[in-house]
Amino acid sequence: MNIELFKQAVASLFGDLLKQYEGGDEYALYEYGPQTVGRIGYATNITPEIVEQAAAQKVDMIISHHDAWDFVFGMKEECHTLLKRYGINHYFIHAPLDYADFGTCHSLFKALGINKIIRQSTEHDNRSIPGIGELDDPLTFEELVDKVRLVLDEDVKSWKNIDNRIKRVGIITGAGNSNISIRDALHAGCDVYITGEKTLYTVQYAKFAGINLIVGSHTFTEIFGVRALCDLLKEKFGDLEILQLQEEHLE
């Protein structure tokens, strides 16, 4: 896959979402590697450890959801030093992947076996609106918690605040700890809200408002969106080799 063809492919996949976030810090391609890409490694995050792992596996391009953000002081500079040293391209795509119809929210629904999507996650007034989906066969809260734990392959936190079976599910992957987002899910008739971060007040409000809450990690609620993007690239460029770079369960 030539780099120019890659640019055309992502432009086609994301369409107006790239224009919406153009000129900001929501996506970028750092061309430090070969112009012809044969092997892609993907992860939610980019860290020095991820770059070292990619180099060991002879990856030509890393695709991640997150950049090495400036507020993780010094890490971006270290990542770029390593990317240049090893000759690896890096593409990250943040907000457009959150709101794409194959992106982080949609792909987590799919991984959980929730195929009836009532509403895609979107951005409105500079905040994320939860995606809404419905289970074909309602589950107990405990059954859904077990399913989320299995799909994310990690321990999750859960708070049972109502007793009814779970039919309608609200999701914001990653940093969906805002009480406004929980209220949005509640107003949309959700029985449970699933996200990747929490604070004390997330838990307090869910209990007060009467909505069940499941919290996995930021990293592993979002990995499915990056995987979905890479799968679409593989469909378009059949000779691509795709591999998942392994991340720790740190959170």
N, C-alpha and C positions, 0 to 999 in steps of 0.2 A: 504494500500500500504506500503510495507516494504521499508525502506530507500535504501537497496541494489537494489531492483527492480526499484526504482526511478532512481538511478544512471545508471542502464542499459538502462532504457527508454530514458533518455536524451542523452546518448551516441548514441543510435540508431537514434534518431530524428535529431541530429546535425552532426553526422558523422565526417568528416574531419575538419569541422569548429572548433570542440573542440581541435583537434590536432594542428590546425593552431595557436590557441591562448593559447595553453597550457603553463603553467609556468608564465603567466603574471597576470594582474589585471582585466581580462575580464570576469571571472566567478569563482564562488566558492560556496561551500556548507558548512555552519556552523551548525554543529550538536549539538544543545543545547536542543533539544526536544526529543519526543518519537521516537523509532525506527519504530513504525507502525503509519503511517499518515492517518488520516481519513478525516481531513478538511484542505483545502488549502485556504489561502487568498492571493490575488494578487494585485499588484500596480506597477506603473512605478518606484516609488521611495521608499526607506526605510528611515523613519525618526522616532524619538521617538514617535510622534503622531500615526504613522502607527503601531508601535509595541504595543502601549497601546490599540489601536483599535482592533488589532488581539487578544490580550489577553482577552479583554472584550467579543469577539465573539468565544473564545475557539478554536482558530486556532492552528493546530499542526505545520504548515509550512507556512512561507511567501515566495512567489516567486515574485521577482521584476526584473526589467530591470537594474536598477542602484544599485550599492552598496552605502553605506554612504561614499562618497569619502573623502580622507584625506584632501583635500583642503577646505572642509567645517569643519573648525577646531573644533575638539572635538566631533563632532556629531557621528562619527563611534564608539568611545569609549562608548558614552551614549547608542547608539543602542545595542551594544553588552552586556552592563550591563543589559539592560532591557530584551533582548532575553534570557540571562542566568537566570535572576530572574523568568521569566514566563515560562521557559522551552519550547521555540519555536525554531524550526529549521528555517534557512534562506538560500535560494538559490537565487543568482542573476546571470543573464546571459546577458552580454552587447553586445559586437561586434558579437558573433555568432548569436544572435537573430536579430540583424540589417540585417544580410546577409542571413539568412535562407530563404528557399523558402516559408515559412509560416510566416515569421517574421514581423518586424515592418513596413517595406516599403510595402511588399506584402499585409499585412492585412489592411493597410490604403487604398490602391487601392481598395481592396474588399469592404471595408466599404463605399467607395464612389461610388460603382457600376461600377468600371472600371475593367472589367474582361479580357480584351485583354492586356496581359503583353508582351511588346516588349523586355524589358531587366530587369533582376533583379538588385537591388542595390548590388554592390560589393565593395571590398576594392582593391585599386591599388596604388602602391607607397605611402603607408601610408595615403591615403585619401579615402573618400567615393565617389563612382561614383553613380549618381542618377539612381534610377529605372525609367523606362519609360513605360507608359501605354497609351492606346487610348480609348476614349469614343466611344461607338457604334453610338450614336447620338450626334453630336456636340452641345455644350451649349454656351449661351452667358457668358461673364465673370461674370456678375451679378448673373446669375443662378448658376454657379459653386461656387461662394463665398457663396451664401445662403446654398448650399448643404454642403460645408465644415463647415460652422457655425453650421448647424443642426447636423451633424455627430459628431463633436467635443464637441457639447453642450457648446459652449463658443463664446464670441466675437472674431473675427479674424481681422487682419490688411490686407488690400488689396490695390494694386496699379495697375491700368489699364494703361498699357503702349502701347498696340496695340488694334485695334478695331475688329480684326477678331474673329469669333466664335472659341471656344476652342475644339480642337480635341485631340491633343497630350499633355500629362501631364508628367512632371518630378517631382519626389519626393525624398527628403532625410528627413526622420523624425528627430525630435530633433534638434541638433546643426548643421543645414545645411546652416549656414550663410556665407559660403565662396563664394567669387566671382568666384573662379575656378569652384565650383559646378554649379553655375548659367551658366557660360560659357559652361560647359559640356552639360547642358540641352538645351541651345540655339543651340549648334552644333548638337545635336541630333534631332533638328527640333521641339522642344517643344513650345507650345503656352503659357504655364504657368508653373511656378515653385512653388511648395508647400513645405514648411518647417516649423520648429518649433522655430526658433530663427532668429533674424536679428540684424544688426548694421546699422549705417548711411550709410556705404559703400555698404551694401547689396542693400539698396533701391536706392542709386545713380547709381550703376552699372546696375541694372535691368532696370531703366529708360533709361540710356544711350544706353544700348544694344538693347532695344526694346523687352522685354519679360515681360509678366504679372507676378505678384508676389502675393502670398497669404501666410501669416504667422500666424499660430496658436501658441499654446504653446508647449514647449518641452515635458511637461508631457502628454498632451492629444493627440499629434500626435503619441505617442509611446505606449499608453495603449493597442491598438488593438493587438500588437505583443505578449504582455504578456498574454492577454486573449486567443489568438490562441494557445499558448503553453499549457495553462491550459485545454483548450478544448480537445487537443490531449491526454493529460494525462487522462482526464475523459473518453475518448473513450477506452483507454487501460485498465484503472482501474475503472470499472463501479461503484464501491461502494464509490468512492471519492466524497466528497462534496466540491464544488468550490464556492467561493464568492469573489466579488470585494471589496477591501478596499477603502474607499472613500478618495479622495485627493482634496485639495483646488485648485481653479483656482487662483494661486498666481501670475502668470507671466503677 
